[in-house]
């Protein structure tokens, strides 16, 4: 997605060869019109897949996932990373390791919001090693649904996430694929949509 790549080049900042800071438009501050375009692009790429639900992981995936769900006219389900007194009954959980935070967390799905037979588009902000997507996919499958595709806003194409997910049979749709980055350097590979 050219518009997204241009925004990454203009406002993104590679802190090193592994960390890309996009807090001015994707997570700390959200550019709503850009996220609307992201949602339309992901929805367009997944339109033939019979999506019945969009699922994301809190919190940076919420903005693009909301826009994608709106474009597809389906519900959005948010998987929680933190424990809560109200998330005790009827939940599925799995442990996921966060590369960004360098710590594990319990990913939680309230079962009544993902139904057996649902065809899910899993939307996430970044793809690096694929651990978050694998954890979310595990919960979606445990709920009796299937992951029709995994939609990614920004993929770190130099890390193994795509290969790991594709080896497990998942379709990956990335809007921006960073091939290489470093201080003052961001290069892209061909995107999926």
N, C-alpha and C positions, 0 to 999 in steps of 0.2 A: 504494500500500500504506500504509494509514493508520498502522500500527504503525511503519513506517520513517520516515514524515513526522514523527510525534510525537517519535521519537528524534532526528532531525535538529534539530528545534526545541529540544529539551531540551539536547542535548549537542554539536550541531554549532556551528561558529563561522565566520561569514563574515569573513574577514580583510580583504576588500575586495569590489569588485563582480565579481571573477573567481575568487577562491580560497575554497573552502569546506573547512574543516578538520573532518574526521570521524575523527580518529586515535584517539579513545577507544572506538570500536566497530567500525570497518571495517578499519583497516590497522595501526597500531602496537599497538593492543590490539583483540582481536576478541571481540565479543559472540556466542558460539557459538549460543545459542538464537535470537537475532535472525537470524543468518545461516542457521539451519535454516529459519526462516519465510521468508526471502528465497528460499532454494532451492526450497521448496515452491511459492511464488508463481510463480517463473520456470518451474518444471516444469509447473505447472498451465496456464500461459498457452501453453506449447509442446507440450502433450501430444498434440495432433492432428497434429503436424508430422512424425512418424516419425523423431525424433532418434535417431541411433545413437552419437553422441559429443558430449561437451561439451569445448570448447576455451577456454582463458583465457590471459592474459598475466601472467607473474610481476610483481609479487608480491601486490599488493592485490586482484587478482581471484580469487586462489586460494580463499579462504574461501567466498565465495558460490558459486563454481563447483563446489567439492567437494560442497556441500550440494545443488546443483542436479543434479549427476551422480548422487548417491545417490538423490535423489527420482525420477529418471528410470531408475535402474538401468542406467546406461551408463558406459563409461570416461571419465576426464578426461585431457585432454592439456594440458600446460603449455608455452606458447611462452616461450623464454628471451630475455632482453634482453642478457645478458652473454656474452662469448665464453668458450670452455672448450676445453681440450685434448681432451676426450672428445666434443665436438660437431663433429667434423671430417668424418666420412663420412656419406653419405646424409642430408644436410640441405638445406633450402631456407631462403634468407635474403632479407630486404628491409630497407631503411632506413626508419625511422620517426622523426618528430620529436616529442619530448615537450614539450608545453606546460608541464607542471609543472616539469620540469628545465631547460627552455629549451636542449635539446641533442638531437642525433640519436643513435640507437642502432641496432644490427643486431638485428632480430627474427629468431629462429631456430626452425624447426620440424624435428624429426626425422621424416623422411618415413614411416618404418615405423609410426608411431602414428596417422596419419590416412590412411585407405585410399580408393582410388577407389570412388566410389559412396556414401561416408558422407554422412549428413545431419547437419550440425553445428549445434549451438546455441553461438554464441560469447558468452561471458559476460565482462563487464568491470565494474569498479567505477564508473567515471565515463564519461560521454559529454560532450565539449565541442565540439571541432572535427571529431571523427571520424577523425583520422589513425591512431590505434592500431587501431581497428576495420577501417579500410581496409587497413592493412598485414597484419593477421592474416587477413583475408578473402582477400587476394591469395595468401598462402601456402597457405591451405586449398584454394583453386581450383587452384593449381599441383600440389597433391597428388592432384587428380582428384576431390575431394569438393565438396559444395555447402554454402553457408551457408543453412540453413533460416530462421534468425532470429538477431538480435543482442539479447541480454538485458543490460540495463543496470540497475545498482543505483540510481545517482543520475545523472540527466541535467540538465545546465545548459541548460534549454530556451531561454534567451536567446542561446545561441551556435549556430552553424550546423550542428553535427554531425548532428542528425536529418535535416535537409533534404538534406544531402550524401549520407548513406547511403540515404535513401529514393529520391533521384534516381537512384542506382545500382541500384535495385531491391531493396534489402534491407528486410526487415520488422524494425522496431525495437520492442522490448518494454521499456519503462522502468517501474520500480517507484515511483520518486519523481522528479518533474519540477520542478526549481527554476525558477520564472519570473523571479524577481528576488531579488537579494541585495545586501547592503551591511552596514556595521557595525550590529549589532543589528537586522538586518532580513533575514528569509528568507520569501519567498512562493512558493506552489506553483501549478503548472498541473495539469490533470487527468492522472493517470497512466494507463498502459496496462493495468496489472494490480494 
